């Protein structure tokens, strides 16, 4: 595996949630600053040494609701 993509969203209760679009990997962080390290830790826990991705992408999704 060369690349792993995470979808990042704001959590309703505050902070941020990151979910992998491939393997079932999920993590949370209180701030965007701490999110990359939390994602790295979750990926390290999921894969054996040498089997993890070379690149991790964080795709930030922001939902905006507007009235018609």
GROMACS elastic network, one bead per residue, 0.5 to 0.9 nm:
[ bonds ]
;  ai    aj funct       b0    kb
    1     4     6  0.76768   500
    1    51     6  0.70854   500
    1    52     6  0.64542   500
    1    53     6  0.50525   500
    1    54     6  0.73252   500
    2    52     6  0.77156   500
    2    55     6  0.62147   500
    2    56     6  0.86596   500
    3    52     6  0.85745   500
    3    53     6  0.50160   500
    3    54     6  0.58846   500
    3    56     6  0.57376   500
    3    57     6  0.74157   500
    4    20     6  0.71203   500
    4    21     6  0.75443   500
    4    22     6  0.70142   500
    4    23     6  0.86102   500
    4    52     6  0.86748   500
    4    53     6  0.60570   500
    4    54     6  0.81870   500
    4    55     6  0.63900   500
    4    57     6  0.62055   500
    4    58     6  0.87438   500
    5    19     6  0.83849   500
    5    20     6  0.58111   500
    5    21     6  0.58188   500
    5    22     6  0.73187   500
    5    55     6  0.85085   500
    5    56     6  0.58366   500
    5    58     6  0.60477   500
    5    59     6  0.69550   500
    6    18     6  0.58088   500
    6    19     6  0.51556   500
    6    21     6  0.58267   500
    6    22     6  0.83509   500
    6    25     6  0.86487   500
    6    26     6  0.86709   500
    6    39     6  0.84699   500
    6    56     6  0.74538   500
    6    57     6  0.60750   500
    6    59     6  0.59033   500
    6    60     6  0.83672   500
    7    17     6  0.80924   500
    7    18     6  0.54995   500
    7    19     6  0.53167   500
    7    20     6  0.63191   500
    7    21     6  0.68703   500
    7    57     6  0.85447   500
    7    58     6  0.61169   500
    7    60     6  0.60540   500
    7    61     6  0.67447   500
    8    16     6  0.67353   500
    8    17     6  0.56152   500
    8    19     6  0.66644   500
    8    20     6  0.89384   500
    8    58     6  0.63957   500
    8    59     6  0.57916   500
    8    61     6  0.58800   500
    8    62     6  0.84857   500
    9    15     6  0.87636   500
    9    16     6  0.56817   500
    9    17     6  0.54108   500
    9    18     6  0.66013   500
    9    19     6  0.87289   500
    9    59     6  0.87453   500
    9    60     6  0.62326   500
    9    61     6  0.54250   500
    9    62     6  0.64344   500
    9    63     6  0.84297   500
   10    13     6  0.85127   500
   10    14     6  0.67628   500
   10    15     6  0.59980   500
   10    17     6  0.62243   500
   10    18     6  0.89404   500
   10    60     6  0.88983   500
   10    61     6  0.81565   500
   10    62     6  0.74310   500
   10    63     6  0.89761   500
   11    14     6  0.50860   500
   11    15     6  0.54571   500
   11    17     6  0.58561   500
   11    28     6  0.85014   500
   12    15     6  0.79536   500
   12    16     6  0.86678   500
   14    30     6  0.70911   500
   14    31     6  0.88608   500
   15    28     6  0.73012   500
   15    29     6  0.57218   500
   15    31     6  0.55944   500
   15    32     6  0.78896   500
   16    27     6  0.85660   500
   16    28     6  0.56469   500
   16    29     6  0.53262   500
   16    30     6  0.61930   500
   16    31     6  0.65912   500
   16    32     6  0.70745   500
   16    35     6  0.75889   500
   17    26     6  0.74590   500
   17    27     6  0.59976   500
   17    29     6  0.66426   500
   17    30     6  0.89516   500
   17    35     6  0.85248   500
   18    25     6  0.82751   500
   18    26     6  0.57579   500
   18    27     6  0.53975   500
   18    28     6  0.61683   500
   18    29     6  0.83741   500
   18    35     6  0.80818   500
   18    39     6  0.73635   500
   18    58     6  0.79281   500
   18    59     6  0.89031   500
   18    60     6  0.88916   500
   19    22     6  0.87858   500
   19    24     6  0.76169   500
   19    25     6  0.59248   500
   19    27     6  0.67464   500
   19    28     6  0.88778   500
   20    23     6  0.61530   500
   20    24     6  0.62540   500
   20    25     6  0.52520   500
   20    26     6  0.64339   500
   21    24     6  0.77456   500
   21    25     6  0.83930   500
   22    25     6  0.80145   500
   23    46     6  0.86355   500
   24    46     6  0.87126   500
   25    39     6  0.87207   500
   25    42     6  0.67564   500
   25    43     6  0.71188   500
   25    46     6  0.72673   500
   26    39     6  0.80003   500
   26    42     6  0.71653   500
   27    35     6  0.83991   500
   27    38     6  0.66245   500
   27    39     6  0.63881   500
   27    41     6  0.89837   500
   27    42     6  0.66379   500
   28    31     6  0.89961   500
   28    35     6  0.71985   500
   28    38     6  0.71537   500
   28    39     6  0.82226   500
   29    32     6  0.71649   500
   29    33     6  0.86276   500
   29    34     6  0.62369   500
   29    35     6  0.52681   500
   29    36     6  0.89229   500
   29    38     6  0.67809   500
   29    39     6  0.89262   500
   30    33     6  0.85322   500
   30    34     6  0.71561   500
   30    35     6  0.76825   500
   31    34     6  0.55768   500
   31    35     6  0.63817   500
   32    35     6  0.50734   500
   32    36     6  0.75907   500
   33    36     6  0.70646   500
   33    37     6  0.84849   500
   34    37     6  0.57996   500
   34    38     6  0.64931   500
   34    39     6  0.89349   500
   35    38     6  0.50624   500
   35    39     6  0.61266   500
   35    40     6  0.86266   500
   36    39     6  0.51095   500
   36    40     6  0.61833   500
   36    41     6  0.86701   500
   36    58     6  0.81507   500
   37    41     6  0.61529   500
   37    42     6  0.86094   500
   38    41     6  0.51421   500
   38    42     6  0.62462   500
   38    43     6  0.86884   500
   39    42     6  0.50998   500
   39    43     6  0.61697   500
   39    44     6  0.85926   500
   39    56     6  0.85210   500
   39    58     6  0.89392   500
   40    43     6  0.51463   500
   40    44     6  0.61208   500
   40    45     6  0.86514   500
   40    56     6  0.81772   500
   41    44     6  0.50971   500
   41    45     6  0.62382   500
   41    46     6  0.87212   500
   42    45     6  0.51741   500
   42    46     6  0.63134   500
   42    47     6  0.89752   500
   43    46     6  0.51035   500
   43    47     6  0.63596   500
   43    52     6  0.70977   500
   43    53     6  0.84044   500
   43    56     6  0.89815   500
   44    47     6  0.56177   500
   44    48     6  0.74043   500
   44    49     6  0.78291   500
   44    52     6  0.72000   500
   45    48     6  0.77042   500
   46    52     6  0.81629   500
   47    50     6  0.79276   500
   47    51     6  0.58476   500
   47    52     6  0.54022   500
   47    53     6  0.88490   500
   48    51     6  0.55290   500
   48    52     6  0.70049   500
   49    52     6  0.70402   500
   50    53     6  0.84096   500
   52    55     6  0.88875   500
   53    56     6  0.67484   500
